[in-house]
Amino acid sequence: MAKGVSAGCPESRNLRAKKHRASAALNLLGGNLGTKLLHWIEFALGVAGVVLLGIYAAVALDSFAHSRVAIQEFSAQVSGPPSTEEVRPSANFTDISHEVQADFSLWSAKRIAAFEKSWNTNSNLPIAVLRIPKIHLEVPVFDNTGVQSLNRGAGWIPGTAAPGKNGNVGIAGHRDGFFRKLKYVARGDEIVLLTREGTETFRVDRIEIVRPEQTSVLKPRARRSLTLVTCYPFYYVGSAPKRFVVEGHLESEVQITKSLEVGPKTEVESTKDTFQGGIRQ
């Protein structure tokens, strides 16, 4: 009986009402704090996103400039220093540095950072420049596949034919850098290789995906050829298990030759060879 009276007394009802109001106030305060906290988190993430985009854009622009420098160095190397022997590169090589088209939108942030870092150290000059007009790819080719070379461009695979020489020229590149665009290459596409000897034009005749140990794709073929290799799948997280291979045969070449005479009569002599079914025409 005393318990029932106590439960119905005004003091008990007021106490319960106060507790309810206090609980509601705490819930409201907690809700407001939670909402404000979420707004602050959203704002901070937005600012961080803008900053990261700015850094990405700055690094991409700087990387583009460095790529042009490498190609300019190669162009200067081919054309040679000014002297009484005035030798000019072939028409395809003229002002090549002004035609560079680079798209870093497909690159990973890691690869861009590695590209930028690689330019803070000394490196050899490129031995060639690889161009695939259809996919707007132009990349300097260095004389090895070391870390620094592949961070700056593509690398010649030792053991294969050197650029400009007979055999199968092997060139490798990172799948999250310059060579990510290879996924857009198709049979019949043109590949241009600018070397110290001149300009070679290849035609893509095969694209395949192989295991890393299948090095037979780098062996000499029946005719002069070019093989491009990168890791696959292109967006694989971690060490990619396969290799994406683009193969092409030599279709034509324009050689740069220097006259033995020194003087204003010196000029460039170009020869063009066309290959049909492996036979020089």
VOPAGU-2260 file (C-alpha; in pm, 1 decimal, decimal comma):
REM VOPAGU-2260
SITE   aa  ch    i         X         Y         Z
SITE  MET   A    0       0,0       0,0       0,0
SITE  ALA   A    1     282,7     242,8      86,5
SITE  LYS   A    2     453,4     160,0    -238,8
SITE  GLY   A    3     144,8     252,4    -443,5
SITE  VAL   A    4     100,8     579,7    -260,2
SITE  SER   A    5     467,5     666,1    -307,7
SITE  ALA   A    6     446,4     593,5    -680,8
SITE  GLY   A    7     149,2     824,6    -726,3
SITE  CYS   A    8     272,7    1118,2    -523,6
SITE  PRO   A    9     345,8    1452,0    -694,6
SITE  GLU   A   10     712,3    1443,7    -591,8
SITE  SER   A   11     771,3    1114,8    -775,8
SITE  ARG   A   12     597,4    1240,1   -1087,6
SITE  ASN   A   13     804,3    1561,6   -1087,3
SITE  LEU   A   14    1124,5    1364,9   -1041,7
SITE  ARG   A   15    1041,3    1137,9   -1332,9
SITE  ALA   A   16     953,9    1439,0   -1548,1
SITE  LYS   A   17    1284,8    1609,0   -1465,7
SITE  LYS   A   18    1475,4    1292,5   -1552,1
SITE  HIS   A   19    1291,0    1267,3   -1883,7
SITE  ARG   A   20    1363,5    1632,3   -1970,5
SITE  ALA   A   21    1728,8    1589,6   -1875,0
SITE  SER   A   22    1754,3    1278,3   -2091,4
SITE  ALA   A   23    1589,9    1457,1   -2384,0
SITE  ALA   A   24    1824,0    1752,6   -2343,8
SITE  LEU   A   25    2126,3    1524,2   -2340,1
SITE  ASN   A   26    2002,1    1343,1   -2649,2
SITE  LEU   A   27    1947,1    1676,0   -2827,9
SITE  LEU   A   28    2289,3    1802,7   -2724,2
SITE  GLY   A   29    2449,1    1479,5   -2835,0
SITE  GLY   A   30    2267,0    1497,0   -3167,6
SITE  ASN   A   31    2381,3    1854,7   -3228,0
SITE  LEU   A   32    2739,0    1770,4   -3138,2
SITE  GLY   A   33    2729,1    1466,4   -3365,1
SITE  THR   A   34    2591,5    1672,3   -3653,2
SITE  LYS   A   35    2852,1    1945,7   -3604,2
SITE  LEU   A   36    3125,9    1685,0   -3583,6
SITE  LEU   A   37    3010,5    1529,3   -3909,3
SITE  HIS   A   38    3005,6    1872,1   -4075,4
SITE  TRP   A   39    3360,3    1940,8   -3956,7
SITE  ILE   A   40    3476,5    1601,2   -4084,1
SITE  GLU   A   41    3314,2    1666,5   -4422,2
SITE  PHE   A   42    3477,1    2007,9   -4440,5
SITE  ALA   A   43    3820,9    1869,6   -4346,4
SITE  LEU   A   44    3792,0    1592,5   -4604,9
SITE  GLY   A   45    3687,9    1844,0   -4867,9
SITE  VAL   A   46    3988,5    2066,1   -4793,9
SITE  ALA   A   47    4219,4    1762,9   -4797,6
SITE  GLY   A   48    4075,4    1656,3   -5132,2
SITE  VAL   A   49    4135,4    1998,8   -5285,5
SITE  VAL   A   50    4492,0    2004,4   -5152,3
SITE  LEU   A   51    4564,0    1655,6   -5289,2
SITE  LEU   A   52    4421,4    1748,9   -5628,9
SITE  GLY   A   53    4642,2    2056,2   -5630,3
SITE  ILE   A   54    4949,7    1849,2   -5546,4
SITE  TYR   A   55    4858,9    1594,4   -5814,1
SITE  ALA   A   56    4817,0    1867,7   -6075,9
SITE  ALA   A   57    5146,4    2032,4   -5980,7
SITE  VAL   A   58    5338,8    1704,5   -5990,5
SITE  ALA   A   59    5176,0    1603,9   -6318,7
SITE  LEU   A   60    5273,8    1933,1   -6480,1
SITE  ASP   A   61    5625,3    1902,6   -6345,5
SITE  SER   A   62    5646,6    1544,1   -6469,6
SITE  PHE   A   63    5532,1    1654,1   -6813,0
SITE  ALA   A   64    5808,3    1914,8   -6818,3
SITE  HIS   A   65    6070,9    1655,6   -6719,5
SITE  SER   A   66    5953,9    1418,5   -6992,1
SITE  ARG   A   67    5995,4    1695,7   -7247,9
SITE  VAL   A   68    6345,0    1767,5   -7116,4
SITE  ALA   A   69    6449,3    1405,0   -7174,7
SITE  ILE   A   70    6318,4    1410,7   -7530,1
SITE  GLN   A   71    6485,4    1745,6   -7594,6
SITE  GLU   A   72    6813,4    1600,1   -7468,1
SITE  PHE   A   73    6775,5    1307,7   -7704,6
SITE  SER   A   74    6692,8    1540,3   -7992,7
SITE  ALA   A   75    7003,0    1745,8   -7917,9
SITE  GLN   A   76    7210,3    1429,3   -7894,3
SITE  VAL   A   77    7094,7    1314,3   -8237,3
SITE  SER   A   78    7132,2    1652,4   -8403,7
SITE  GLY   A   79    7472,8    1707,8   -8239,7
SITE  PRO   A   80    7634,7    2031,4   -8118,2
SITE  PRO   A   81    7663,5    2330,5   -8351,8
SITE  SER   A   82    7977,6    2314,0   -8564,8
SITE  THR   A   83    8102,3    2360,2   -8919,1
SITE  GLU   A   84    7950,1    2020,1   -8988,4
SITE  GLU   A   85    7587,9    2119,9   -8999,9
SITE  VAL   A   86    7385,0    1802,2   -8969,1
SITE  ARG   A   87    7011,9    1808,5   -8909,4
SITE  PRO   A   88    6782,1    1528,8   -8795,1
SITE  SER   A   89    6521,8    1376,1   -9022,6
SITE  ALA   A   90    6191,6    1552,0   -9081,7
SITE  ASN   A   91    6012,7    1329,0   -8832,2
SITE  PHE   A   92    6253,3    1440,7   -8563,8
SITE  THR   A   93    6230,9    1815,7   -8623,2
SITE  ASP   A   94    6094,6    2005,2   -8324,3
SITE  ILE   A   95    5984,3    1680,7   -8163,2
SITE  SER   A   96    5996,0    1840,1   -7820,4
SITE  HIS   A   97    5714,5    2075,0   -7921,9
SITE  GLU   A   98    5488,0    1783,8   -8020,6
SITE  VAL   A   99    5499,3    1592,6   -7693,0
SITE  GLN   A  100    5156,4    1487,3   -7570,7
SITE  ALA   A  101    5147,9    1338,7   -7223,3
SITE  ASP   A  102    4842,1    1232,0   -7024,4
SITE  PHE   A  103    4905,6    1157,5   -6657,6
SITE  SER   A  104    4539,2    1096,8   -6570,4
SITE  LEU   A  105    4590,6     719,0   -6589,4
SITE  TRP   A  106    4901,3     721,8   -6370,6
SITE  SER   A  107    4897,5     607,4   -6009,2
SITE  ALA   A  108    5000,4     859,7   -5743,8
SITE  LYS   A  109    5289,2     629,3   -5649,1
SITE  ARG   A  110    5422,9     628,5   -6004,4
SITE  ILE   A  111    5400,1    1007,7   -6036,8
SITE  ALA   A  112    5588,7    1051,0   -5709,8
SITE  ALA   A  113    5857,5     805,6   -5827,2
SITE  PHE   A  114    5882,2     988,2   -6159,8
SITE  GLU   A  115    5934,0    1318,9   -5980,5
SITE  LYS   A  116    6193,3    1176,4   -5742,0
SITE  SER   A  117    6392,7    1017,0   -6023,5
SITE  TRP   A  118    6465,8    1356,5   -6173,8
SITE  ASN   A  119    6651,9    1473,1   -5865,0
SITE  THR   A  120    6939,3    1239,4   -5951,8
SITE  ASN   A  121    7171,2    1223,8   -6249,0
SITE  SER   A  122    7085,2     982,9   -6525,9
SITE  ASN   A  123    7199,2     880,5   -6870,5
SITE  LEU   A  124    7046,0    1037,9   -7176,8
SITE  PRO   A  125    6770,7     846,2   -7358,9
SITE  ILE   A  126    6883,6     613,6   -7635,3
SITE  ALA   A  127    6554,5     642,1   -7824,0
SITE  VAL   A  128    6207,3     791,4   -7818,9
SITE  LEU   A  129    5898,9     572,0   -7852,7
SITE  ARG   A  130    5583,9     713,4   -8008,2
SITE  ILE   A  131    5239,0     560,6   -8063,8
SITE  PRO   A  132    5036,4     832,4   -8240,1
SITE  LYS   A  133    4694,7     669,0   -8197,7
SITE  ILE   A  134    4707,0     675,2   -7817,2
SITE  HIS   A  135    4910,7     998,7   -7795,9
SITE  LEU   A  136    5202,5     826,3   -7626,6
SITE  GLU   A  137    5555,2     964,2   -7646,8
SITE  VAL   A  138    5814,5     841,0   -7400,0
SITE  PRO   A  139    6195,1     849,0   -7372,3
SITE  VAL   A  140    6364,7     508,6   -7378,1
SITE  PHE   A  141    6668,7     455,1   -7153,6
SITE  ASP   A  142    6942,2     192,2   -7186,2
SITE  ASN   A  143    6824,1     -36,7   -6904,8
SITE  THR   A  144    6519,6    -141,6   -6703,5
SITE  GLY   A  145    6646,4     -19,2   -6368,3
SITE  VAL   A  146    6420,7     155,0   -6118,3
SITE  GLN   A  147    6533,2     504,4   -6211,9
SITE  SER   A  148    6498,3     444,2   -6586,8
SITE  LEU   A  149    6145,3     306,6   -6559,0
SITE  ASN   A  150    6046,1     590,7   -6327,3
SITE  ARG   A  151    6157,2     842,8   -6589,8
SITE  GLY   A  152    6026,5     665,1   -6898,4
SITE  ALA   A  153    6061,2     324,7   -7063,8
SITE  GLY   A  154    6365,6      96,2   -7064,2
SITE  TRP   A  155    6543,1    -112,7   -7325,3
SITE  ILE   A  156    6552,2    -479,5   -7220,3
SITE  PRO   A  157    6915,4    -599,0   -7216,7
SITE  GLY   A  158    6970,4    -911,4   -7424,0
SITE  THR   A  159    6734,7    -796,1   -7699,0
SITE  ALA   A  160    6834,7    -605,3   -8011,2
SITE  ALA   A  161    6934,6    -246,5   -7945,2
SITE  PRO   A  162    6712,3      27,1   -8089,3
SITE  GLY   A  163    6805,7      86,1   -8452,6
SITE  LYS   A  164    6968,6    -257,1   -8491,3
SITE  ASN   A  165    6857,8    -584,1   -8651,6
SITE  GLY   A  166    6657,7    -827,3   -8441,0
SITE  ASN   A  167    6375,2    -794,9   -8190,5
SITE  VAL   A  168    6395,5    -474,2   -7983,1
SITE  GLY   A  169    6246,0    -521,9   -7637,7
SITE  ILE   A  170    6118,7    -223,1   -7439,9
SITE  ALA   A  171    5956,0    -235,5   -7094,8
SITE  GLY   A  172    5752,9      17,3   -6897,4
SITE  HIS   A  173    5540,9      42,8   -6584,5
SITE  ARG   A  174    5171,0     -44,6   -6610,5
SITE  ASP   A  175    5075,6     242,7   -6380,4
SITE  GLY   A  176    5284,6     498,6   -6572,1
SITE  PHE   A  177    5358,1     557,7   -6939,6
SITE  PHE   A  178    5266,5     205,9   -7050,0
SITE  ARG   A  179    4918,7     203,7   -6897,0
SITE  LYS   A  180    4800,2     344,3   -7230,5
SITE  LEU   A  181    4901,4      21,8   -7401,7
SITE  LYS   A  182    4559,1    -114,1   -7308,2
SITE  TYR   A  183    4421,6     101,8   -7591,5
SITE  VAL   A  184    4657,6     -37,8   -7857,3
SITE  ALA   A  185    4510,9    -259,1   -8129,6
SITE  ARG   A  186    4645,0    -467,0   -8415,6
SITE  GLY   A  187    4739,3    -254,3   -8711,8
SITE  ASP   A  188    4839,7      47,6   -8500,9
SITE  GLU   A  189    5158,1     231,8   -8589,3
SITE  ILE   A  190    5455,4     249,6   -8353,2
SITE  VAL   A  191    5740,9     489,8   -8425,7
SITE  LEU   A  192    6086,3     446,7   -8275,1
SITE  LEU   A  193    6327,0     740,1   -8307,1
SITE  THR   A  194    6688,2     629,9   -8265,2
SITE  ARG   A  195    7034,3     772,1   -8321,5
SITE  GLU   A  196    7033,5     604,2   -8662,3
SITE  GLY   A  197    6699,2     742,2   -8778,3
SITE  THR   A  198    6327,5     669,6   -8763,4
SITE  GLU   A  199    6174,2     322,1   -8765,5
SITE  THR   A  200    5803,1     257,3   -8814,4
SITE  PHE   A  201    5652,0     -66,2   -8686,1
SITE  ARG   A  202    5303,6    -211,9   -8734,4
SITE  VAL   A  203    5136,9    -397,4   -8445,9
SITE  ASP   A  204    5062,3    -754,9   -8552,4
SITE  ARG   A  205    5007,5    -932,1   -8221,5
SITE  ILE   A  206    4891,0    -858,1   -7866,7
SITE  GLU   A  207    4905,5   -1126,2   -7601,1
SITE  ILE   A  208    4903,4   -1186,0   -7226,4
SITE  VAL   A  209    5172,1   -1421,8   -7099,0
SITE  ARG   A  210    5328,2   -1545,3   -6777,0
SITE  PRO   A  211    5648,9   -1372,9   -6657,8
SITE  GLU   A  212    5859,6   -1679,5   -6737,4
SITE  GLN   A  213    5745,4   -1685,2   -7101,5
SITE  THR   A  214    6045,3   -1492,8   -7232,3
SITE  SER   A  215    6012,2   -1644,4   -7578,9
SITE  VAL   A  216    5823,4   -1330,0   -7685,1
SITE  LEU   A  217    6159,7   -1149,2   -7675,3
SITE  LYS   A  218    6336,8   -1389,1   -7909,2
SITE  PRO   A  219    6428,2   -1271,4   -8262,3
SITE  ARG   A  220    6154,9   -1313,5   -8519,6
SITE  ALA   A  221    6175,9   -1380,3   -8892,6
SITE  ARG   A  222    6199,0   -1004,8   -8955,0
SITE  ARG   A  223    6304,1    -697,9   -8760,4
SITE  SER   A  224    6052,6    -637,8   -8484,5
SITE  LEU   A  225    5963,8    -448,1   -8169,2
SITE  THR   A  226    5817,0    -590,8   -7847,8
SITE  LEU   A  227    5664,5    -377,1   -7571,8
SITE  VAL   A  228    5617,0    -536,9   -7230,0
SITE  THR   A  229    5435,7    -423,7   -6915,5
SITE  CYS   A  230    5278,2    -591,5   -6614,2
SITE  TYR   A  231    4916,0    -709,9   -6624,9
SITE  PRO   A  232    4639,0    -663,1   -6513,6
SITE  PHE   A  233    4684,1    -288,1   -6539,0
SITE  TYR   A  234    4495,9    -211,1   -6215,8
SITE  TYR   A  235    4606,8    -513,6   -6015,1
SITE  VAL   A  236    4687,6    -437,9   -5650,1
SITE  GLY   A  237    5030,2    -572,3   -5562,3
SITE  SER   A  238    5273,5    -757,7   -5786,3
SITE  ALA   A  239    5092,7    -829,7   -6113,7
SITE  PRO   A  240    5097,2   -1200,6   -6206,4
SITE  LYS   A  241    5110,9   -1165,9   -6586,5
SITE  ARG   A  242    5265,3    -960,2   -6867,7
SITE  PHE   A  243    5090,5    -760,3   -7139,8
SITE  VAL   A  244    5287,3    -785,3   -7463,7
SITE  VAL   A  245    5253,4    -576,8   -7781,3
SITE  GLU   A  246    5448,3    -702,7   -8082,8
SITE  GLY   A  247    5505,8    -535,4   -8417,5
SITE  HIS   A  248    5713,3    -581,0   -8731,4
SITE  LEU   A  249    5924,0    -322,5   -8908,1
SITE  GLU   A  250    5732,4    -158,1   -9189,5
SITE  SER   A  251    5966,5     122,1   -9294,9
SITE  GLU   A  252    6274,5     311,9   -9185,5
SITE  VAL   A  253    6438,8     644,5   -9259,4
SITE  GLN   A  254    6807,1     652,1   -9177,1
SITE  ILE   A  255    7013,7     955,8   -9086,0
SITE  THR   A  256    7355,8     951,6   -9249,7
SITE  LYS   A  257    7632,9    1209,2   -9213,7
SITE  SER   A  258    7857,6    1304,1   -9501,5
SITE  LEU   A  259    8230,3    1271,0   -9447,2
SITE  GLU   A  260    8285,1    1614,4   -9597,8
SITE  VAL   A  261    8293,8    1906,5   -9358,2
SITE  GLY   A  262    8131,8    2226,4   -9478,0
SITE  PRO   A  263    7803,9    2376,9   -9593,0
SITE  LYS   A  264    7750,3    2098,4   -9847,4
SITE  THR   A  265    7687,4    1847,5   -9569,2
SITE  GLU   A  266    7326,6    1728,1   -9565,0
SITE  VAL   A  267    7106,0    1444,8   -9450,1
SITE  GLU   A  268    7058,3    1148,4   -9676,7
SITE  SER   A  269    6743,1     945,3   -9615,7
SITE  THR   A  270    6659,5     598,9   -9738,8
SITE  LYS   A  271    6325,9     425,9   -9702,2
SITE  ASP   A  272    6278,7      49,5   -9704,5
SITE  THR   A  273    5939,9    -116,1   -9724,1
SITE  PHE   A  274    5888,1    -466,5   -9590,3
SITE  GLN   A  275    5625,9    -698,8   -9737,4
SITE  GLY   A  276    5597,7   -1045,3   -9589,3
SITE  GLY   A  277    5946,6   -1023,0   -9444,8
SITE  ILE   A  278    6106,3    -938,7   -9783,6
SITE  ARG   A  279    6279,2    -606,3   -9833,4
SITE  GLN   A  280    6127,5    -430,8  -10137,3
